[in-house]
Protein backbone atom coordinates (compact mmCIF):
# COMPACT_ATOMS: atom_id res chain seq x y z
CA UNK A 1 0.00 0.00 0.00
CA UNK A 2 1.50 3.40 -0.97
CA UNK A 3 2.40 5.60 1.98
CA UNK A 4 0.21 8.45 0.82
CA UNK A 5 -2.77 6.10 0.44
CA UNK A 6 -2.29 4.98 4.03
CA UNK A 7 -2.19 8.61 5.11
CA UNK A 8 -5.43 9.14 3.22
CA UNK A 9 -7.08 6.37 5.22
CA UNK A 10 -5.77 7.83 8.47
CA UNK A 11 -6.98 11.32 7.61
CA UNK A 12 -10.35 10.34 6.20
CA UNK A 13 -12.09 11.03 9.46
CA UNK A 14 -10.41 14.38 10.11
CA UNK A 15 -12.47 17.52 10.33
CA UNK A 16 -12.19 21.07 9.10
CA UNK A 17 -8.64 22.41 9.43
CA UNK A 18 -6.93 19.06 8.75
CA UNK A 19 -5.42 17.87 5.48
CA UNK A 20 -7.46 15.32 3.50
CA UNK A 21 -5.95 13.19 0.73
CA UNK A 22 -8.22 13.30 -2.35
CA UNK A 23 -6.43 10.79 -4.62
CA UNK A 24 -5.13 7.38 -3.52
CA UNK A 25 -2.53 7.14 -6.28
CA UNK A 26 -3.96 3.93 -7.74
CA UNK A 27 -7.65 4.34 -8.62
CA UNK A 28 -10.17 6.98 -9.64
CA UNK A 29 -12.21 6.35 -6.49
CA UNK A 30 -13.87 9.63 -5.58
CA UNK A 31 -13.41 11.12 -9.06
CA UNK A 32 -15.78 11.26 -12.03
CA UNK A 33 -14.89 12.22 -15.60
CA UNK A 34 -17.19 14.09 -17.94
CA UNK A 35 -17.10 13.54 -21.70
CA UNK A 36 -14.27 11.40 -23.10
CA UNK A 37 -13.60 9.39 -19.96
CA UNK A 38 -10.66 7.67 -21.68
CA UNK A 39 -8.78 10.97 -21.62
CA UNK A 40 -7.68 10.14 -18.08
CA UNK A 41 -5.13 7.56 -17.00
CA UNK A 42 -3.09 6.84 -13.89
CA UNK A 43 0.64 6.59 -14.38
CA UNK A 44 3.32 6.41 -11.69
CA UNK A 45 0.80 7.33 -8.97
CA UNK A 46 -0.33 10.43 -10.88
CA UNK A 47 -3.51 11.41 -12.69
CA UNK A 48 -2.53 12.17 -16.30
CA UNK A 49 -4.38 14.02 -19.06
CA UNK A 50 -4.30 11.83 -22.13
CA UNK A 51 -6.80 12.69 -24.86
CA UNK A 52 -9.55 14.97 -26.13
CA UNK A 53 -11.36 17.47 -23.94
CA UNK A 54 -12.60 16.18 -20.62
CA UNK A 55 -12.88 17.28 -17.00
CA UNK A 56 -12.27 15.11 -13.96
CA UNK A 57 -14.36 16.15 -10.95
CA UNK A 58 -13.80 15.27 -7.33
CA UNK A 59 -17.04 13.61 -6.16
CA UNK A 60 -15.75 11.90 -3.03
CA UNK A 61 -16.76 11.99 0.62
CA UNK A 62 -14.51 14.73 1.98
CA UNK A 63 -16.85 17.61 2.90
CA UNK A 64 -19.35 15.86 0.63
CA UNK A 65 -17.25 17.43 -2.20
CA UNK A 66 -18.55 20.90 -1.38
CA UNK A 67 -15.84 23.33 -0.29
CA UNK A 68 -16.09 27.03 0.49
CA UNK A 69 -12.94 28.19 2.28
CA UNK A 70 -9.98 25.89 1.85
CA UNK A 71 -6.32 25.34 1.04
CA UNK A 72 -5.77 22.97 -1.90
CA UNK A 73 -2.45 21.46 -2.96
CA UNK A 74 -1.19 19.23 -5.76
CA UNK A 75 2.14 18.42 -7.35
CA UNK A 76 2.00 19.13 -11.08
CA UNK A 77 4.19 18.50 -14.11
CA UNK A 78 3.59 19.71 -17.66
CA UNK A 79 5.06 18.52 -20.92
CA UNK A 80 5.93 21.17 -23.54
CA UNK A 81 2.91 22.88 -25.06
CA UNK A 82 0.48 21.35 -22.55
CA UNK A 83 -2.61 23.28 -21.43
CA UNK A 84 -4.69 22.34 -18.39
CA UNK A 85 -6.31 23.85 -15.33
CA UNK A 86 -7.61 23.30 -11.83
CA UNK A 87 -11.22 24.34 -11.25
CA UNK A 88 -12.48 25.42 -7.84
CA UNK A 89 -16.03 26.04 -6.57
CA UNK A 90 -17.31 24.10 -9.56
CA UNK A 91 -19.79 21.27 -10.09
CA UNK A 92 -20.03 18.22 -12.32
CA UNK A 93 -20.89 19.08 -15.91
CA UNK A 94 -21.25 16.42 -18.60
CA UNK A 95 -19.93 18.40 -21.60
CA UNK A 96 -18.14 21.60 -22.60
CA UNK A 97 -16.04 23.70 -20.21
CA UNK A 98 -17.32 23.94 -16.62
CA UNK A 99 -19.56 27.00 -16.35
CA UNK A 100 -19.35 27.33 -12.57
CA UNK A 101 -16.39 28.46 -10.50
CA UNK A 102 -12.88 29.66 -11.24
CA UNK A 103 -10.15 28.00 -13.24
CA UNK A 104 -6.56 28.25 -12.01
CA UNK A 105 -4.42 27.96 -15.11
CA UNK A 106 -1.79 25.32 -15.83
CA UNK A 107 0.36 26.13 -18.89
CA UNK A 108 4.09 26.73 -18.95
CA UNK A 109 4.78 27.01 -22.67
CA UNK A 110 2.27 27.73 -25.41
CA UNK A 111 2.04 25.14 -28.18
CA UNK A 112 3.37 25.91 -31.62
CA UNK A 113 0.66 27.57 -33.68
CA UNK A 114 0.40 29.05 -37.18
CA UNK A 115 1.09 32.79 -37.35
CA UNK A 116 -2.04 34.79 -36.63
CA UNK A 117 -3.81 32.00 -34.74
CA UNK A 118 -4.77 32.09 -31.07
CA UNK A 119 -1.87 31.61 -28.67
CA UNK A 120 -2.72 31.27 -24.99
CA UNK A 121 -0.79 33.85 -22.96
CA UNK A 122 -2.37 33.33 -19.51
CA UNK A 123 0.22 31.22 -17.74
CA UNK A 124 0.45 28.89 -14.73
CA UNK A 125 -0.85 30.55 -11.59
CA UNK A 126 -3.39 32.72 -13.43
CA UNK A 127 -6.89 32.97 -12.03
CA UNK A 128 -8.03 32.42 -15.57
CA UNK A 129 -9.44 35.45 -17.40
CA UNK A 130 -9.91 37.38 -14.14
CA UNK A 131 -6.43 37.97 -12.71
CA UNK A 132 -3.62 36.62 -14.83
CA UNK A 133 0.10 36.19 -14.84
CA UNK A 134 1.73 36.51 -18.26
CA UNK A 135 5.06 34.85 -17.46
CA UNK A 136 5.39 31.19 -16.65
CA UNK A 137 6.81 30.79 -13.13
CA UNK A 138 8.09 27.26 -13.77
CA UNK A 139 9.46 25.27 -16.72
CA UNK A 140 8.01 22.21 -18.41
CA UNK A 141 9.19 18.71 -17.47
CA UNK A 142 9.67 19.55 -13.78
CA UNK A 143 7.41 18.82 -10.84
CA UNK A 144 6.14 21.87 -8.97
CA UNK A 145 3.71 22.45 -6.12
CA UNK A 146 0.48 24.26 -6.93
CA UNK A 147 -1.38 25.69 -3.93
CA UNK A 148 -4.73 27.49 -4.08
CA UNK A 149 -6.40 29.18 -1.13
CA UNK A 150 -9.87 30.66 -0.83
CA UNK A 151 -10.77 32.70 2.21
CA UNK A 152 -13.91 34.81 2.13
CA UNK A 153 -13.84 36.66 -1.18
CA UNK A 154 -10.10 36.30 -1.80
CA UNK A 155 -8.42 33.71 -4.03
CA UNK A 156 -4.66 33.23 -4.01
CA UNK A 157 -2.46 30.98 -6.13
CA UNK A 158 1.01 29.88 -5.07
CA UNK A 159 3.60 28.09 -7.20
CA UNK A 160 6.38 26.50 -5.16
CA UNK A 161 5.25 28.73 -2.27
CA UNK A 162 5.58 31.94 -4.34
CA UNK A 163 2.40 34.03 -4.33
CA UNK A 164 1.57 34.45 -8.02
CA UNK A 165 -1.97 35.78 -8.34
CA UNK A 166 -4.45 37.25 -5.90
CA UNK A 167 -7.99 38.38 -6.56
CA UNK A 168 -10.68 39.69 -4.24
CA UNK A 169 -14.20 39.76 -5.60
CA UNK A 170 -15.91 43.13 -5.33
CA UNK A 171 -19.54 43.38 -4.38
CA UNK A 172 -20.71 43.43 -8.01
CA UNK A 173 -17.93 41.83 -10.06
CA UNK A 174 -17.81 42.47 -13.80
CA UNK A 175 -17.74 39.39 -16.00
CA UNK A 176 -17.67 39.01 -19.80
CA UNK A 177 -20.63 36.94 -20.96
CA UNK A 178 -18.55 33.84 -21.65
CA UNK A 179 -17.16 33.94 -18.10
CA UNK A 180 -20.35 34.83 -16.24
CA UNK A 181 -19.99 31.80 -13.93
CA UNK A 182 -16.60 32.88 -12.60
CA UNK A 183 -17.83 33.65 -9.09
CA UNK A 184 -17.09 32.44 -5.59
CA UNK A 185 -19.77 30.36 -3.90
CA UNK A 186 -18.83 26.78 -2.99
CA UNK A 187 -18.28 23.57 -4.87
CA UNK A 188 -15.83 20.88 -5.80
CA UNK A 189 -12.50 20.64 -7.64
CA UNK A 190 -11.88 19.50 -11.21
CA UNK A 191 -8.87 18.96 -13.45
CA UNK A 192 -8.98 19.91 -17.11
CA UNK A 193 -7.84 17.76 -20.01
CA UNK A 194 -7.68 20.46 -22.65
CA UNK A 195 -6.79 18.60 -25.86
CA UNK A 196 -4.96 15.51 -27.15
CA UNK A 197 -1.68 17.42 -27.41
CA UNK A 198 -1.68 18.44 -23.74
CA UNK A 199 -0.13 16.05 -21.26
CA UNK A 200 -0.14 17.10 -17.59
CA UNK A 201 0.47 15.06 -14.42
CA UNK A 202 -1.22 15.59 -11.01
CA UNK A 203 -0.30 13.78 -7.80
CA UNK A 204 -0.24 14.24 -4.01
CA UNK A 205 -3.64 15.92 -4.23
CA UNK A 206 -5.02 17.13 -0.91
CA UNK A 207 -7.21 19.77 0.67
CA UNK A 208 -7.49 21.46 4.04
CA UNK A 209 -11.06 22.74 4.58
CA UNK A 210 -11.20 26.02 6.49
CA UNK A 211 -14.06 27.52 8.52
CA UNK A 212 -16.79 29.17 6.48
CA UNK A 213 -16.77 32.34 8.56
CA UNK A 214 -13.19 33.42 7.94
CA UNK A 215 -12.80 37.11 6.98
CA UNK A 216 -11.71 38.26 3.52
CA UNK A 217 -7.98 39.12 3.75
CA UNK A 218 -7.63 40.94 0.42
CA UNK A 219 -8.94 44.22 -0.89
CA UNK A 220 -11.08 44.50 -3.99
CA UNK A 221 -10.56 47.19 -6.61
CA UNK A 222 -12.80 50.14 -5.77
CA UNK A 223 -13.11 51.40 -9.36
CA UNK A 224 -15.77 49.31 -11.16
CA UNK A 225 -15.16 50.92 -14.56
CA UNK A 226 -11.43 50.30 -14.40
CA UNK A 227 -11.92 46.74 -13.16
CA UNK A 228 -14.27 46.03 -16.05
CA UNK A 229 -11.65 47.30 -18.50
CA UNK A 230 -8.81 45.12 -17.23
CA UNK A 231 -11.02 42.04 -16.76
CA UNK A 232 -12.26 42.35 -20.35
CA UNK A 233 -8.70 42.71 -21.63
CA UNK A 234 -7.43 39.78 -19.58
CA UNK A 235 -10.34 37.59 -20.66
CA UNK A 236 -9.61 38.43 -24.30
CA UNK A 237 -5.99 37.24 -23.86
CA UNK A 238 -4.49 40.72 -24.08
CA UNK A 239 -1.17 40.64 -22.17
CA UNK A 240 -1.30 43.22 -19.38
CA UNK A 241 2.45 43.58 -19.09
CA UNK A 242 4.50 46.53 -17.81
CA UNK A 243 8.12 46.02 -18.86
CA UNK A 244 9.59 49.24 -17.42
CA UNK A 245 9.28 49.29 -13.63
CA UNK A 246 12.02 50.67 -11.36
CA UNK A 247 12.68 49.85 -7.72
CA UNK A 248 13.48 53.45 -6.77
CA UNK A 249 12.88 55.87 -3.92
CA UNK A 250 11.68 53.28 -1.45
CA UNK A 251 9.67 51.03 -3.78
CA UNK A 252 10.47 47.46 -2.73
CA UNK A 253 10.19 44.41 -4.93
CA UNK A 254 7.36 43.02 -2.78
CA UNK A 255 5.42 46.29 -2.99
CA UNK A 256 5.83 46.30 -6.77
CA UNK A 257 4.63 42.69 -7.07
CA UNK A 258 1.68 43.46 -4.78
CA UNK A 259 0.66 46.29 -7.11
CA UNK A 260 1.00 43.98 -10.10
CA UNK A 261 -1.24 41.35 -8.49
CA UNK A 262 -3.91 43.94 -7.75
CA UNK A 263 -4.43 44.55 -11.46
CA UNK A 264 -3.43 41.20 -12.91
CA UNK A 265 -0.29 42.72 -14.45
CA UNK A 266 3.14 41.17 -14.91
CA UNK A 267 6.17 43.39 -14.43
CA UNK A 268 9.62 43.65 -15.89
CA UNK A 269 11.95 45.13 -13.29
CA UNK A 270 14.49 47.41 -14.98
CA UNK A 271 18.04 47.96 -13.71
CA UNK A 272 19.90 51.08 -14.89
CA UNK A 273 23.28 50.16 -16.37
CA UNK A 274 25.54 52.82 -17.80
CA UNK A 275 27.78 55.79 -17.21
CA UNK A 276 26.79 57.69 -14.05
CA UNK A 277 23.35 56.06 -14.11
CA UNK A 278 23.65 53.03 -11.85
CA UNK A 279 25.78 49.96 -12.47
CA UNK A 280 28.90 50.68 -14.55
CA UNK A 281 30.86 47.41 -14.72
CA UNK A 282 30.35 43.70 -15.25
CA UNK A 283 31.44 43.12 -11.68
CA UNK A 284 28.86 45.53 -10.28
CA UNK A 285 26.07 43.92 -12.31
CA UNK A 286 27.09 40.41 -11.27
CA UNK A 287 27.16 41.43 -7.64
CA UNK A 288 23.65 42.84 -7.99
CA UNK A 289 22.44 39.65 -9.65
CA UNK A 290 23.96 37.54 -6.88
CA UNK A 291 21.78 39.31 -4.30
CA UNK A 292 18.61 39.97 -6.31
CA UNK A 293 15.80 37.58 -5.23
CA UNK A 294 14.66 37.01 -8.79
CA UNK A 295 10.93 36.24 -8.64
CA UNK A 296 9.83 33.53 -11.08
CA UNK A 297 6.83 35.55 -12.27
CA UNK A 298 8.59 38.83 -13.17
CA UNK A 299 11.17 39.58 -15.82
CA UNK A 300 14.47 41.39 -15.28
CA UNK A 301 15.56 44.01 -17.80
CA UNK A 302 18.79 45.85 -18.49
CA UNK A 303 18.13 49.53 -19.10
CA UNK A 304 21.18 50.41 -21.18
CA UNK A 305 22.06 54.04 -20.48
CA UNK A 306 23.97 56.33 -22.82
CA UNK A 307 25.82 55.37 -25.94
CA UNK A 308 28.81 53.95 -24.09
CA UNK A 309 27.03 50.94 -22.65
CA UNK A 310 28.21 48.42 -25.25
CA UNK A 311 31.82 49.12 -24.30
CA UNK A 312 31.06 48.81 -20.58
CA UNK A 313 29.38 45.39 -20.42
CA UNK A 314 30.24 41.99 -21.87
CA UNK A 315 27.85 39.95 -23.95
CA UNK A 316 27.89 37.31 -21.23
CA UNK A 317 26.61 39.75 -18.60
CA UNK A 318 24.08 41.34 -20.95
CA UNK A 319 22.67 37.87 -21.69
CA UNK A 320 21.80 37.36 -18.04
CA UNK A 321 18.86 39.75 -18.42
CA UNK A 322 15.56 38.71 -19.99
CA UNK A 323 15.63 41.67 -22.39
CA UNK A 324 17.45 44.94 -23.01
CA UNK A 325 16.10 48.39 -23.72
CA UNK A 326 17.45 51.85 -24.22
CA UNK A 327 16.32 55.34 -25.19
CA UNK A 328 17.63 58.43 -26.99
CA UNK A 329 17.68 60.62 -23.91
CA UNK A 330 21.49 60.59 -23.70
CA UNK A 331 23.61 61.42 -26.75
CA UNK A 332 26.35 63.73 -28.03
CA UNK A 333 25.36 66.54 -30.38
CA UNK A 334 27.19 67.83 -33.44
CA UNK A 335 29.10 70.27 -31.25
CA UNK A 336 30.52 67.43 -29.16
CA UNK A 337 28.33 68.10 -26.12
CA UNK A 338 27.08 64.97 -24.30
CA UNK A 339 23.51 65.67 -23.24
CA UNK A 340 21.02 64.07 -20.88
CA UNK A 341 17.85 65.58 -22.25
CA UNK A 342 15.87 65.52 -19.00
CA UNK A 343 18.46 67.77 -17.33
CA UNK A 344 18.10 71.36 -18.64
CA UNK A 345 21.62 72.40 -17.64
CA UNK A 346 23.08 69.59 -19.78
CA UNK A 347 20.82 70.11 -22.78
CA UNK A 348 21.65 72.34 -25.72
CA UNK A 349 18.62 72.74 -27.98
CA UNK A 350 19.48 75.76 -30.12
CA UNK A 351 17.42 75.79 -33.29
CA UNK A 352 14.54 73.33 -32.65
CA UNK A 353 14.43 72.09 -36.25
CA UNK A 354 18.17 71.36 -36.27
CA UNK A 355 17.85 69.70 -32.87
CA UNK A 356 15.10 67.44 -34.19
CA UNK A 357 17.20 66.41 -37.19
CA UNK A 358 20.04 65.46 -34.87
CA UNK A 359 17.65 63.61 -32.54
CA UNK A 360 16.11 61.53 -35.33
CA UNK A 361 19.57 60.77 -36.71
CA UNK A 362 20.69 59.51 -33.28
CA UNK A 363 17.56 57.39 -32.91
CA UNK A 364 18.19 55.78 -36.30
CA UNK A 365 21.79 54.97 -35.32
CA UNK A 366 20.73 53.55 -31.95
CA UNK A 367 18.16 51.26 -33.54
CA UNK A 368 20.56 50.12 -36.25
CA UNK A 369 23.65 49.56 -34.12
CA UNK A 370 22.66 48.71 -30.55
CA UNK A 371 21.38 45.17 -29.80
CA UNK A 372 18.19 46.06 -27.96
CA UNK A 373 14.72 44.58 -27.78
CA UNK A 374 12.73 47.73 -26.94
CA UNK A 375 13.15 51.45 -27.65
CA UNK A 376 11.76 53.24 -24.58
CA UNK A 377 10.89 56.79 -23.57
CA UNK A 378 10.20 57.25 -27.26
CA UNK A 379 9.68 60.64 -28.88
CA UNK A 380 10.79 62.36 -25.66
CA UNK A 381 11.56 66.07 -26.10
CA UNK A 382 13.35 68.39 -23.64
CA UNK A 383 11.06 70.60 -21.56
CA UNK A 384 12.20 73.63 -23.56
CA UNK A 385 10.44 72.43 -26.71
CA UNK A 386 7.99 69.82 -25.45
CA UNK A 387 5.01 72.13 -25.99
CA UNK A 388 5.81 71.96 -29.73
CA UNK A 389 5.66 68.13 -29.79
CA UNK A 390 3.00 67.82 -32.53
CA UNK A 391 4.72 70.42 -34.69
CA UNK A 392 8.25 69.04 -34.36
CA UNK A 393 7.34 65.36 -34.75
CA UNK A 394 6.47 65.77 -38.41
CA UNK A 395 5.16 62.86 -40.51
CA UNK A 396 8.54 62.57 -42.22
CA UNK A 397 10.38 62.30 -38.89
CA UNK A 398 7.87 59.79 -37.57
CA UNK A 399 8.31 57.69 -40.71
CA UNK A 400 12.10 57.64 -40.32
CA UNK A 401 11.86 56.34 -36.74
CA UNK A 402 9.16 53.82 -37.66
CA UNK A 403 11.22 52.51 -40.58
CA UNK A 404 14.23 52.04 -38.29
CA UNK A 405 12.06 50.15 -35.77
CA UNK A 406 10.72 47.83 -38.48
CA UNK A 407 14.07 47.30 -40.20
CA UNK A 408 15.75 46.34 -36.94
CA UNK A 409 12.80 44.49 -35.36
CA UNK A 410 12.81 46.63 -32.23
CA UNK A 411 9.64 47.06 -30.17
CA UNK A 412 8.22 50.52 -29.41
CA UNK A 413 7.31 51.44 -25.85
CA UNK A 414 4.08 53.22 -24.98
CA UNK A 415 5.31 55.16 -21.97
CA UNK A 416 2.86 55.77 -19.15
CA UNK A 417 4.82 58.31 -17.11
CA UNK A 418 5.32 60.69 -20.02
CA UNK A 419 2.21 59.74 -22.03
CA UNK A 420 4.22 59.23 -25.21
CA UNK A 421 4.22 58.54 -28.12
CA UNK A 422 1.20 60.48 -29.30
CA UNK A 423 -1.81 58.56 -30.61
CA UNK A 424 -0.92 59.73 -34.13
CA UNK A 425 2.57 58.28 -33.85
CA UNK A 426 1.22 55.01 -32.42
CA UNK A 427 -1.32 54.62 -35.23
CA UNK A 428 1.35 55.15 -37.90
CA UNK A 429 3.62 52.63 -36.18
CA UNK A 430 0.83 50.06 -35.92
CA UNK A 431 0.05 50.39 -39.64
CA UNK A 432 3.71 49.70 -40.39
CA UNK A 433 3.70 46.51 -38.31
CA UNK A 434 5.68 47.78 -35.32
CA UNK A 435 5.31 45.75 -32.11
CA UNK A 436 4.53 47.57 -28.86
CA UNK A 437 5.30 47.26 -25.17
CA UNK A 438 3.94 49.15 -22.18
CA UNK A 439 6.21 50.84 -19.67
CA UNK A 440 5.45 52.88 -16.58
CA UNK A 441 9.00 54.20 -16.04
CA UNK A 442 8.15 55.16 -12.49
CA UNK A 443 10.50 57.29 -10.46
CA UNK A 444 9.30 56.10 -7.06
CA UNK A 445 6.58 54.16 -5.28
CA UNK A 446 4.14 57.05 -5.59
CA UNK A 447 3.96 57.07 -9.39
CA UNK A 448 3.90 53.34 -10.14
CA UNK A 449 0.29 53.73 -11.17
CA UNK A 450 -1.88 51.37 -13.17
CA UNK A 451 -0.94 51.91 -16.86
CA UNK A 452 -3.80 54.31 -17.60
CA UNK A 453 -2.22 55.83 -20.73
CA UNK A 454 -1.43 52.44 -22.22
CA UNK A 455 -4.98 51.27 -21.60
CA UNK A 456 -6.32 54.43 -23.26
CA UNK A 457 -4.13 53.80 -26.31
CA UNK A 458 -5.37 50.22 -26.67
CA UNK A 459 -8.84 51.60 -27.34
CA UNK A 460 -7.94 54.78 -29.21
CA UNK A 461 -5.39 53.17 -31.51
CA UNK A 462 -6.98 49.73 -31.91
CA UNK A 463 -4.03 47.83 -30.45
CA UNK A 464 -4.57 44.08 -30.30
CA UNK A 465 -2.77 41.22 -28.62
CA UNK A 466 -1.04 40.46 -31.92
CA UNK A 467 0.54 43.94 -31.87
CA UNK A 468 2.34 43.30 -28.57
CA UNK A 469 5.95 42.19 -28.06
CA UNK A 470 6.64 39.82 -25.18
CA UNK A 471 9.87 38.54 -23.66
CA UNK A 472 10.44 34.84 -23.93
CA UNK A 473 9.38 32.96 -20.80
Helices and strands as residue ranges (DSSP letters): H 3-11, E 19-21, E 31-33, G 37-39, E 40-43, E 46-49, E 54-58, G 62-65, E 69-78, E 84-90, E 102-106, E 144-151, E 154-159, E 162-168, G 177-179, E 188-193, E 200-210, H 224-235, E 241-245, H 253-263, E 266-274, H 282-291, E 299-305, H 309-312, H 315-318, E 323-326, E 330-332, E 338-340, G 344-346, H 352-369, E 374-375, G 386-388, H 389-392, H 395-407, E 411-415, H 423-431, E 436-439, H 452-461, G 465-467
